[in-house]
Amino acid sequence: MNHLGISLLTQLCLAIGLAGILWPEKLMPVFDVLMFPWPSTYRMLRANSIGAIAVSLLLLLALATKF
């Protein structure tokens, strides 16, 4: 029960990363709002998705080393 927060954050990062890689056209309107001054591109969306997957792997590693 102590690791519930980091587990949920790991799953959220992984879900956002995979959604960005598998369905970039559905996440493009969200990135248009979040990255307001800059135009969102598929390349930027893909880079952010890979970064989210990397963060989820780091959080999983942190979770695995705490046990």
mmCIF file of the N, C-alpha and C atoms, coordinates in Angstrom:
data_MODEL
# 
_entry.id   MODEL 
# 
loop_
_atom_site.group_PDB 
_atom_site.id 
_atom_site.type_symbol 
_atom_site.label_atom_id 
_atom_site.label_alt_id 
_atom_site.label_comp_id 
_atom_site.label_asym_id 
_atom_site.label_entity_id 
_atom_site.label_seq_id 
_atom_site.pdbx_PDB_ins_code 
_atom_site.Cartn_x 
_atom_site.Cartn_y 
_atom_site.Cartn_z 
_atom_site.occupancy 
_atom_site.B_iso_or_equiv 
_atom_site.pdbx_formal_charge 
_atom_site.auth_seq_id 
_atom_site.auth_comp_id 
_atom_site.auth_asym_id 
_atom_site.auth_atom_id 
_atom_site.pdbx_PDB_model_num 
ATOM 1   N N  . MET A 1 1  ? 0.818  -1.194 0.000   1.00 0.00 ? 1  MET A N  1 
ATOM 2   C CA . MET A 1 1  ? 0.000  0.000  0.000   1.00 0.00 ? 1  MET A CA 1 
ATOM 3   C C  . MET A 1 1  ? 0.862  1.260  0.000   1.00 0.00 ? 1  MET A C  1 
ATOM 4   N N  . ASN A 1 2  ? 2.100  1.145  0.459   1.00 0.00 ? 2  ASN A N  1 
ATOM 5   C CA . ASN A 1 2  ? 2.975  2.304  0.504   1.00 0.00 ? 2  ASN A CA 1 
ATOM 6   C C  . ASN A 1 2  ? 3.413  2.760  -0.881  1.00 0.00 ? 2  ASN A C  1 
ATOM 7   N N  . HIS A 1 3  ? 3.396  1.883  -1.845  1.00 0.00 ? 3  HIS A N  1 
ATOM 8   C CA . HIS A 1 3  ? 3.905  2.188  -3.183  1.00 0.00 ? 3  HIS A CA 1 
ATOM 9   C C  . HIS A 1 3  ? 2.783  2.425  -4.192  1.00 0.00 ? 3  HIS A C  1 
ATOM 10  N N  . LEU A 1 4  ? 1.604  2.705  -3.721  1.00 0.00 ? 4  LEU A N  1 
ATOM 11  C CA . LEU A 1 4  ? 0.461  2.878  -4.615  1.00 0.00 ? 4  LEU A CA 1 
ATOM 12  C C  . LEU A 1 4  ? 0.628  4.110  -5.502  1.00 0.00 ? 4  LEU A C  1 
ATOM 13  N N  . GLY A 1 5  ? 1.113  5.202  -4.960  1.00 0.00 ? 5  GLY A N  1 
ATOM 14  C CA . GLY A 1 5  ? 1.273  6.435  -5.732  1.00 0.00 ? 5  GLY A CA 1 
ATOM 15  C C  . GLY A 1 5  ? 2.268  6.296  -6.866  1.00 0.00 ? 5  GLY A C  1 
ATOM 16  N N  . ILE A 1 6  ? 3.418  5.719  -6.579  1.00 0.00 ? 6  ILE A N  1 
ATOM 17  C CA . ILE A 1 6  ? 4.438  5.552  -7.623  1.00 0.00 ? 6  ILE A CA 1 
ATOM 18  C C  . ILE A 1 6  ? 3.995  4.514  -8.650  1.00 0.00 ? 6  ILE A C  1 
ATOM 19  N N  . SER A 1 7  ? 3.220  3.530  -8.226  1.00 0.00 ? 7  SER A N  1 
ATOM 20  C CA . SER A 1 7  ? 2.694  2.540  -9.177  1.00 0.00 ? 7  SER A CA 1 
ATOM 21  C C  . SER A 1 7  ? 1.691  3.186  -10.135 1.00 0.00 ? 7  SER A C  1 
ATOM 22  N N  . LEU A 1 8  ? 0.813  4.025  -9.608  1.00 0.00 ? 8  LEU A N  1 
ATOM 23  C CA . LEU A 1 8  ? -0.159 4.700  -10.461 1.00 0.00 ? 8  LEU A CA 1 
ATOM 24  C C  . LEU A 1 8  ? 0.521  5.688  -11.409 1.00 0.00 ? 8  LEU A C  1 
ATOM 25  N N  . LEU A 1 9  ? 1.528  6.393  -10.935 1.00 0.00 ? 9  LEU A N  1 
ATOM 26  C CA . LEU A 1 9  ? 2.264  7.321  -11.785 1.00 0.00 ? 9  LEU A CA 1 
ATOM 27  C C  . LEU A 1 9  ? 2.999  6.579  -12.896 1.00 0.00 ? 9  LEU A C  1 
ATOM 28  N N  . THR A 1 10 ? 3.538  5.417  -12.582 1.00 0.00 ? 10 THR A N  1 
ATOM 29  C CA . THR A 1 10 ? 4.207  4.598  -13.590 1.00 0.00 ? 10 THR A CA 1 
ATOM 30  C C  . THR A 1 10 ? 3.224  4.161  -14.671 1.00 0.00 ? 10 THR A C  1 
ATOM 31  N N  . GLN A 1 11 ? 2.059  3.706  -14.273 1.00 0.00 ? 11 GLN A N  1 
ATOM 32  C CA . GLN A 1 11 ? 1.052  3.267  -15.239 1.00 0.00 ? 11 GLN A CA 1 
ATOM 33  C C  . GLN A 1 11 ? 0.540  4.428  -16.083 1.00 0.00 ? 11 GLN A C  1 
ATOM 34  N N  . LEU A 1 12 ? 0.393  5.605  -15.482 1.00 0.00 ? 12 LEU A N  1 
ATOM 35  C CA . LEU A 1 12 ? -0.061 6.776  -16.218 1.00 0.00 ? 12 LEU A CA 1 
ATOM 36  C C  . LEU A 1 12 ? 0.961  7.203  -17.266 1.00 0.00 ? 12 LEU A C  1 
ATOM 37  N N  . CYS A 1 13 ? 2.238  7.236  -16.889 1.00 0.00 ? 13 CYS A N  1 
ATOM 38  C CA . CYS A 1 13 ? 3.288  7.595  -17.857 1.00 0.00 ? 13 CYS A CA 1 
ATOM 39  C C  . CYS A 1 13 ? 3.360  6.589  -18.986 1.00 0.00 ? 13 CYS A C  1 
ATOM 40  N N  . LEU A 1 14 ? 3.248  5.331  -18.677 1.00 0.00 ? 14 LEU A N  1 
ATOM 41  C CA . LEU A 1 14 ? 3.288  4.298  -19.705 1.00 0.00 ? 14 LEU A CA 1 
ATOM 42  C C  . LEU A 1 14 ? 2.089  4.403  -20.641 1.00 0.00 ? 14 LEU A C  1 
ATOM 43  N N  . ALA A 1 15 ? 0.918  4.660  -20.093 1.00 0.00 ? 15 ALA A N  1 
ATOM 44  C CA . ALA A 1 15 ? -0.286 4.772  -20.922 1.00 0.00 ? 15 ALA A CA 1 
ATOM 45  C C  . ALA A 1 15 ? -0.207 5.979  -21.852 1.00 0.00 ? 15 ALA A C  1 
ATOM 46  N N  . ILE A 1 16 ? 0.266  7.109  -21.347 1.00 0.00 ? 16 ILE A N  1 
ATOM 47  C CA . ILE A 1 16 ? 0.389  8.300  -22.189 1.00 0.00 ? 16 ILE A CA 1 
ATOM 48  C C  . ILE A 1 16 ? 1.444  8.084  -23.265 1.00 0.00 ? 16 ILE A C  1 
ATOM 49  N N  . GLY A 1 17 ? 2.549  7.464  -22.913 1.00 0.00 ? 17 GLY A N  1 
ATOM 50  C CA . GLY A 1 17 ? 3.601  7.201  -23.890 1.00 0.00 ? 17 GLY A CA 1 
ATOM 51  C C  . GLY A 1 17 ? 3.154  6.273  -24.998 1.00 0.00 ? 17 GLY A C  1 
ATOM 52  N N  . LEU A 1 18 ? 2.482  5.203  -24.646 1.00 0.00 ? 18 LEU A N  1 
ATOM 53  C CA . LEU A 1 18 ? 2.013  4.266  -25.664 1.00 0.00 ? 18 LEU A CA 1 
ATOM 54  C C  . LEU A 1 18 ? 0.909  4.869  -26.519 1.00 0.00 ? 18 LEU A C  1 
ATOM 55  N N  . ALA A 1 19 ? 0.030  5.651  -25.914 1.00 0.00 ? 19 ALA A N  1 
ATOM 56  C CA . ALA A 1 19 ? -1.030 6.301  -26.693 1.00 0.00 ? 19 ALA A CA 1 
ATOM 57  C C  . ALA A 1 19 ? -0.436 7.289  -27.686 1.00 0.00 ? 19 ALA A C  1 
ATOM 58  N N  . GLY A 1 20 ? 0.615  7.983  -27.293 1.00 0.00 ? 20 GLY A N  1 
ATOM 59  C CA . GLY A 1 20 ? 1.253  8.930  -28.203 1.00 0.00 ? 20 GLY A CA 1 
ATOM 60  C C  . GLY A 1 20 ? 1.945  8.258  -29.369 1.00 0.00 ? 20 GLY A C  1 
ATOM 61  N N  . ILE A 1 21 ? 2.456  7.072  -29.144 1.00 0.00 ? 21 ILE A N  1 
ATOM 62  C CA . ILE A 1 21 ? 3.121  6.353  -30.236 1.00 0.00 ? 21 ILE A CA 1 
ATOM 63  C C  . ILE A 1 21 ? 2.110  5.637  -31.132 1.00 0.00 ? 21 ILE A C  1 
ATOM 64  N N  . LEU A 1 22 ? 1.084  5.037  -30.536 1.00 0.00 ? 22 LEU A N  1 
ATOM 65  C CA . LEU A 1 22 ? 0.128  4.259  -31.324 1.00 0.00 ? 22 LEU A CA 1 
ATOM 66  C C  . LEU A 1 22 ? -0.943 5.117  -31.999 1.00 0.00 ? 22 LEU A C  1 
ATOM 67  N N  . TRP A 1 23 ? -1.405 6.175  -31.326 1.00 0.00 ? 23 TRP A N  1 
ATOM 68  C CA . TRP A 1 23 ? -2.473 7.019  -31.869 1.00 0.00 ? 23 TRP A CA 1 
ATOM 69  C C  . TRP A 1 23 ? -2.087 8.493  -31.794 1.00 0.00 ? 23 TRP A C  1 
ATOM 70  N N  . PRO A 1 24 ? -1.082 8.918  -32.560 1.00 0.00 ? 24 PRO A N  1 
ATOM 71  C CA . PRO A 1 24 ? -0.664 10.325 -32.461 1.00 0.00 ? 24 PRO A CA 1 
ATOM 72  C C  . PRO A 1 24 ? -1.715 11.312 -32.958 1.00 0.00 ? 24 PRO A C  1 
ATOM 73  N N  . GLU A 1 25 ? -2.543 10.907 -33.912 1.00 0.00 ? 25 GLU A N  1 
ATOM 74  C CA . GLU A 1 25 ? -3.550 11.834 -34.434 1.00 0.00 ? 25 GLU A CA 1 
ATOM 75  C C  . GLU A 1 25 ? -4.633 12.152 -33.405 1.00 0.00 ? 25 GLU A C  1 
ATOM 76  N N  . LYS A 1 26 ? -4.864 11.241 -32.447 1.00 0.00 ? 26 LYS A N  1 
ATOM 77  C CA . LYS A 1 26 ? -5.860 11.498 -31.417 1.00 0.00 ? 26 LYS A CA 1 
ATOM 78  C C  . LYS A 1 26 ? -5.306 12.387 -30.304 1.00 0.00 ? 26 LYS A C  1 
ATOM 79  N N  . LEU A 1 27 ? -3.984 12.386 -30.105 1.00 0.00 ? 27 LEU A N  1 
ATOM 80  C CA . LEU A 1 27 ? -3.375 13.223 -29.074 1.00 0.00 ? 27 LEU A CA 1 
ATOM 81  C C  . LEU A 1 27 ? -2.912 14.575 -29.601 1.00 0.00 ? 27 LEU A C  1 
ATOM 82  N N  . MET A 1 28 ? -2.931 14.768 -30.902 1.00 0.00 ? 28 MET A N  1 
ATOM 83  C CA . MET A 1 28 ? -2.458 16.027 -31.476 1.00 0.00 ? 28 MET A CA 1 
ATOM 84  C C  . MET A 1 28 ? -3.253 17.238 -30.976 1.00 0.00 ? 28 MET A C  1 
ATOM 85  N N  . PRO A 1 29 ? -4.592 17.186 -30.849 1.00 0.00 ? 29 PRO A N  1 
ATOM 86  C CA . PRO A 1 29 ? -5.313 18.353 -30.309 1.00 0.00 ? 29 PRO A CA 1 
ATOM 87  C C  . PRO A 1 29 ? -4.918 18.687 -28.871 1.00 0.00 ? 29 PRO A C  1 
ATOM 88  N N  . VAL A 1 30 ? -4.599 17.684 -28.079 1.00 0.00 ? 30 VAL A N  1 
ATOM 89  C CA . VAL A 1 30 ? -4.158 17.930 -26.698 1.00 0.00 ? 30 VAL A CA 1 
ATOM 90  C C  . VAL A 1 30 ? -2.816 18.652 -26.704 1.00 0.00 ? 30 VAL A C  1 
ATOM 91  N N  . PHE A 1 31 ? -1.917 18.236 -27.565 1.00 0.00 ? 31 PHE A N  1 
ATOM 92  C CA . PHE A 1 31 ? -0.615 18.889 -27.654 1.00 0.00 ? 31 PHE A CA 1 
ATOM 93  C C  . PHE A 1 31 ? -0.727 20.288 -28.231 1.00 0.00 ? 31 PHE A C  1 
ATOM 94  N N  . ASP A 1 32 ? -1.718 20.541 -29.083 1.00 0.00 ? 32 ASP A N  1 
ATOM 95  C CA . ASP A 1 32 ? -1.936 21.895 -29.581 1.00 0.00 ? 32 ASP A CA 1 
ATOM 96  C C  . ASP A 1 32 ? -2.278 22.847 -28.441 1.00 0.00 ? 32 ASP A C  1 
ATOM 97  N N  . VAL A 1 33 ? -3.034 22.362 -27.472 1.00 0.00 ? 33 VAL A N  1 
ATOM 98  C CA . VAL A 1 33 ? -3.399 23.191 -26.319 1.00 0.00 ? 33 VAL A CA 1 
ATOM 99  C C  . VAL A 1 33 ? -2.230 23.301 -25.347 1.00 0.00 ? 33 VAL A C  1 
ATOM 100 N N  . LEU A 1 34 ? -1.553 22.193 -25.071 1.00 0.00 ? 34 LEU A N  1 
ATOM 101 C CA . LEU A 1 34 ? -0.471 22.208 -24.085 1.00 0.00 ? 34 LEU A CA 1 
ATOM 102 C C  . LEU A 1 34 ? 0.759  22.980 -24.553 1.00 0.00 ? 34 LEU A C  1 
ATOM 103 N N  . MET A 1 35 ? 1.080  22.907 -25.819 1.00 0.00 ? 35 MET A N  1 
ATOM 104 C CA . MET A 1 35 ? 2.273  23.555 -26.361 1.00 0.00 ? 35 MET A CA 1 
ATOM 105 C C  . MET A 1 35 ? 1.869  24.825 -27.115 1.00 0.00 ? 35 MET A C  1 
ATOM 106 N N  . PHE A 1 36 ? 1.053  25.678 -26.505 1.00 0.00 ? 36 PHE A N  1 
ATOM 107 C CA . PHE A 1 36 ? 0.376  26.766 -27.197 1.00 0.00 ? 36 PHE A CA 1 
ATOM 108 C C  . PHE A 1 36 ? 1.265  27.653 -28.078 1.00 0.00 ? 36 PHE A C  1 
ATOM 109 N N  . PRO A 1 37 ? 2.356  28.228 -27.612 1.00 0.00 ? 37 PRO A N  1 
ATOM 110 C CA . PRO A 1 37 ? 3.074  29.136 -28.513 1.00 0.00 ? 37 PRO A CA 1 
ATOM 111 C C  . PRO A 1 37 ? 3.755  28.416 -29.675 1.00 0.00 ? 37 PRO A C  1 
ATOM 112 N N  . TRP A 1 38 ? 4.049  27.144 -29.511 1.00 0.00 ? 38 TRP A N  1 
ATOM 113 C CA . TRP A 1 38 ? 4.752  26.396 -30.553 1.00 0.00 ? 38 TRP A CA 1 
ATOM 114 C C  . TRP A 1 38 ? 3.774  25.476 -31.267 1.00 0.00 ? 38 TRP A C  1 
ATOM 115 N N  . PRO A 1 39 ? 3.939  25.306 -32.554 1.00 0.00 ? 39 PRO A N  1 
ATOM 116 C CA . PRO A 1 39 ? 3.062  24.352 -33.258 1.00 0.00 ? 39 PRO A CA 1 
ATOM 117 C C  . PRO A 1 39 ? 3.475  22.919 -32.917 1.00 0.00 ? 39 PRO A C  1 
ATOM 118 N N  . SER A 1 40 ? 2.490  22.094 -32.637 1.00 0.00 ? 40 SER A N  1 
ATOM 119 C CA . SER A 1 40 ? 2.802  20.702 -32.315 1.00 0.00 ? 40 SER A CA 1 
ATOM 120 C C  . SER A 1 40 ? 2.983  19.918 -33.613 1.00 0.00 ? 40 SER A C  1 
ATOM 121 N N  . THR A 1 41 ? 3.989  19.074 -33.620 1.00 0.00 ? 41 THR A N  1 
ATOM 122 C CA . THR A 1 41 ? 4.275  18.241 -34.782 1.00 0.00 ? 41 THR A CA 1 
ATOM 123 C C  . THR A 1 41 ? 4.292  16.782 -34.348 1.00 0.00 ? 41 THR A C  1 
ATOM 124 N N  . TYR A 1 42 ? 4.225  15.900 -35.316 1.00 0.00 ? 42 TYR A N  1 
ATOM 125 C CA . TYR A 1 42 ? 4.281  14.476 -34.988 1.00 0.00 ? 42 TYR A CA 1 
ATOM 126 C C  . TYR A 1 42 ? 5.642  14.094 -34.411 1.00 0.00 ? 42 TYR A C  1 
ATOM 127 N N  . ARG A 1 43 ? 6.676  14.777 -34.849 1.00 0.00 ? 43 ARG A N  1 
ATOM 128 C CA . ARG A 1 43 ? 8.012  14.488 -34.338 1.00 0.00 ? 43 ARG A CA 1 
ATOM 129 C C  . ARG A 1 43 ? 8.110  14.853 -32.852 1.00 0.00 ? 43 ARG A C  1 
ATOM 130 N N  . MET A 1 44 ? 7.545  16.003 -32.480 1.00 0.00 ? 44 MET A N  1 
ATOM 131 C CA . MET A 1 44 ? 7.542  16.423 -31.075 1.00 0.00 ? 44 MET A CA 1 
ATOM 132 C C  . MET A 1 44 ? 6.681  15.492 -30.229 1.00 0.00 ? 44 MET A C  1 
ATOM 133 N N  . LEU A 1 45 ? 5.555  15.090 -30.764 1.00 0.00 ? 45 LEU A N  1 
ATOM 134 C CA . LEU A 1 45 ? 4.674  14.170 -30.053 1.00 0.00 ? 45 LEU A CA 1 
ATOM 135 C C  . LEU A 1 45 ? 5.349  12.827 -29.838 1.00 0.00 ? 45 LEU A C  1 
ATOM 136 N N  . ARG A 1 46 ? 6.046  12.342 -30.848 1.00 0.00 ? 46 ARG A N  1 
ATOM 137 C CA . ARG A 1 46 ? 6.757  11.066 -30.728 1.00 0.00 ? 46 ARG A CA 1 
ATOM 138 C C  . ARG A 1 46 ? 7.888  11.169 -29.696 1.00 0.00 ? 46 ARG A C  1 
ATOM 139 N N  . ALA A 1 47 ? 8.602  12.292 -29.687 1.00 0.00 ? 47 ALA A N  1 
ATOM 140 C CA . ALA A 1 47 ? 9.682  12.485 -28.718 1.00 0.00 ? 47 ALA A CA 1 
ATOM 141 C C  . ALA A 1 47 ? 9.137  12.540 -27.293 1.00 0.00 ? 47 ALA A C  1 
ATOM 142 N N  . ASN A 1 48 ? 8.024  13.222 -27.095 1.00 0.00 ? 48 ASN A N  1 
ATOM 143 C CA . ASN A 1 48 ? 7.424  13.270 -25.768 1.00 0.00 ? 48 ASN A CA 1 
ATOM 144 C C  . ASN A 1 48 ? 6.897  11.906 -25.339 1.00 0.00 ? 48 ASN A C  1 
ATOM 145 N N  . SER A 1 49 ? 6.391  11.131 -26.278 1.00 0.00 ? 49 SER A N  1 
ATOM 146 C CA . SER A 1 49 ? 5.901  9.788  -25.958 1.00 0.00 ? 49 SER A CA 1 
ATOM 147 C C  . SER A 1 49 ? 7.046  8.870  -25.552 1.00 0.00 ? 49 SER A C  1 
ATOM 148 N N  . ILE A 1 50 ? 8.140  8.949  -26.267 1.00 0.00 ? 50 ILE A N  1 
ATOM 149 C CA . ILE A 1 50 ? 9.312  8.138  -25.895 1.00 0.00 ? 50 ILE A CA 1 
ATOM 150 C C  . ILE A 1 50 ? 9.844  8.571  -24.540 1.00 0.00 ? 50 ILE A C  1 
ATOM 151 N N  . GLY A 1 51 ? 9.820  9.873  -24.272 1.00 0.00 ? 51 GLY A N  1 
ATOM 152 C CA . GLY A 1 51 ? 10.230 10.367 -22.961 1.00 0.00 ? 51 GLY A CA 1 
ATOM 153 C C  . GLY A 1 51 ? 9.318  9.876  -21.846 1.00 0.00 ? 51 GLY A C  1 
ATOM 154 N N  . ALA A 1 52 ? 8.016  9.816  -22.092 1.00 0.00 ? 52 ALA A N  1 
ATOM 155 C CA . ALA A 1 52 ? 7.079  9.320  -21.090 1.00 0.00 ? 52 ALA A CA 1 
ATOM 156 C C  . ALA A 1 52 ? 7.305  7.838  -20.819 1.00 0.00 ? 52 ALA A C  1 
ATOM 157 N N  . ILE A 1 53 ? 7.619  7.071  -21.850 1.00 0.00 ? 53 ILE A N  1 
ATOM 158 C CA . ILE A 1 53 ? 7.918  5.649  -21.647 1.00 0.00 ? 53 ILE A CA 1 
ATOM 159 C C  . ILE A 1 53 ? 9.214  5.496  -20.863 1.00 0.00 ? 53 ILE A C  1 
ATOM 160 N N  . ALA A 1 54 ? 10.207 6.344  -21.134 1.00 0.00 ? 54 ALA A N  1 
ATOM 161 C CA . ALA A 1 54 ? 11.463 6.293  -20.380 1.00 0.00 ? 54 ALA A CA 1 
ATOM 162 C C  . ALA A 1 54 ? 11.235 6.644  -18.909 1.00 0.00 ? 54 ALA A C  1 
ATOM 163 N N  . VAL A 1 55 ? 10.389 7.629  -18.643 1.00 0.00 ? 55 VAL A N  1 
ATOM 164 C CA . VAL A 1 55 ? 10.074 7.982  -17.257 1.00 0.00 ? 55 VAL A CA 1 
ATOM 165 C C  . VAL A 1 55 ? 9.368  6.823  -16.565 1.00 0.00 ? 55 VAL A C  1 
ATOM 166 N N  . SER A 1 56 ? 8.464  6.154  -17.267 1.00 0.00 ? 56 SER A N  1 
ATOM 167 C CA . SER A 1 56 ? 7.778  5.017  -16.651 1.00 0.00 ? 56 SER A CA 1 
ATOM 168 C C  . SER A 1 56 ? 8.751  3.885  -16.338 1.00 0.00 ? 56 SER A C  1 
ATOM 169 N N  . LEU A 1 57 ? 9.732  3.674  -17.205 1.00 0.00 ? 57 LEU A N  1 
ATOM 170 C CA . LEU A 1 57 ? 10.733 2.640  -16.919 1.00 0.00 ? 57 LEU A CA 1 
ATOM 171 C C  . LEU A 1 57 ? 11.601 3.024  -15.727 1.00 0.00 ? 57 LEU A C  1 
ATOM 172 N N  . LEU A 1 58 ? 11.951 4.308  -15.613 1.00 0.00 ? 58 LEU A N  1 
ATOM 173 C CA . LEU A 1 58 ? 12.722 4.753  -14.450 1.00 0.00 ? 58 LEU A CA 1 
ATOM 174 C C  . LEU A 1 58 ? 11.919 4.627  -13.165 1.00 0.00 ? 58 LEU A C  1 
ATOM 175 N N  . LEU A 1 59 ? 10.634 4.951  -13.226 1.00 0.00 ? 59 LEU A N  1 
ATOM 176 C CA . LEU A 1 59 ? 9.798  4.795  -12.045 1.00 0.00 ? 59 LEU A CA 1 
ATOM 177 C C  . LEU A 1 59 ? 9.629  3.319  -11.672 1.00 0.00 ? 59 LEU A C  1 
ATOM 178 N N  . LEU A 1 60 ? 9.528  2.451  -12.669 1.00 0.00 ? 60 LEU A N  1 
ATOM 179 C CA . LEU A 1 60 ? 9.444  1.020  -12.398 1.00 0.00 ? 60 LEU A CA 1 
ATOM 180 C C  . LEU A 1 60 ? 10.737 0.514  -11.760 1.00 0.00 ? 60 LEU A C  1 
ATOM 181 N N  . LEU A 1 61 ? 11.857 1.002  -12.241 1.00 0.00 ? 61 LEU A N  1 
ATOM 182 C CA . LEU A 1 61 ? 13.136 0.631  -11.646 1.00 0.00 ? 61 LEU A CA 1 
ATOM 183 C C  . LEU A 1 61 ? 13.225 1.119  -10.199 1.00 0.00 ? 61 LEU A C  1 
ATOM 184 N N  . ALA A 1 62 ? 12.772 2.338  -9.953  1.00 0.00 ? 62 ALA A N  1 
ATOM 185 C CA . ALA A 1 62 ? 12.761 2.865  -8.582  1.00 0.00 ? 62 ALA A CA 1 
ATOM 186 C C  . ALA A 1 62 ? 11.842 2.052  -7.700  1.00 0.00 ? 62 ALA A C  1 
ATOM 187 N N  . LEU A 1 63 ? 10.705 1.644  -8.236  1.00 0.00 ? 63 LEU A N  1 
ATOM 188 C CA . LEU A 1 63 ? 9.768  0.833  -7.471  1.00 0.00 ? 63 LEU A CA 1 
ATOM 189 C C  . LEU A 1 63 ? 10.343 -0.544 -7.180  1.00 0.00 ? 63 LEU A C  1 
ATOM 190 N N  . ALA A 1 64 ? 11.063 -1.116 -8.138  1.00 0.00 ? 64 ALA A N  1 
ATOM 191 C CA . ALA A 1 64 ? 11.631 -2.451 -7.958  1.00 0.00 ? 64 ALA A CA 1 
ATOM 192 C C  . ALA A 1 64 ? 12.771 -2.445 -6.946  1.00 0.00 ? 64 ALA A C  1 
ATOM 193 N N  . THR A 1 65 ? 13.500 -1.353 -6.853  1.00 0.00 ? 65 THR A N  1 
ATOM 194 C CA . THR A 1 65 ? 14.618 -1.308 -5.920  1.00 0.00 ? 65 THR A CA 1 
ATOM 195 C C  . THR A 1 65 ? 14.186 -0.978 -4.502  1.00 0.00 ? 65 THR A C  1 
ATOM 196 N N  . LYS A 1 66 ? 12.959 -0.482 -4.309  1.00 0.00 ? 66 LYS A N  1 
ATOM 197 C CA . LYS A 1 66 ? 12.483 -0.165 -2.968  1.00 0.00 ? 66 LYS A CA 1 
ATOM 198 C C  . LYS A 1 66 ? 11.980 -1.403 -2.231  1.00 0.00 ? 66 LYS A C  1 
ATOM 199 N N  . PHE A 1 67 ? 11.662 -2.456 -2.930  1.00 0.00 ? 67 PHE A N  1 
ATOM 200 C CA . PHE A 1 67 ? 11.134 -3.652 -2.260  1.00 0.00 ? 67 PHE A CA 1 
ATOM 201 C C  . PHE A 1 67 ? 12.199 -4.394 -1.567  1.00 0.00 ? 67 PHE A C  1 
# 
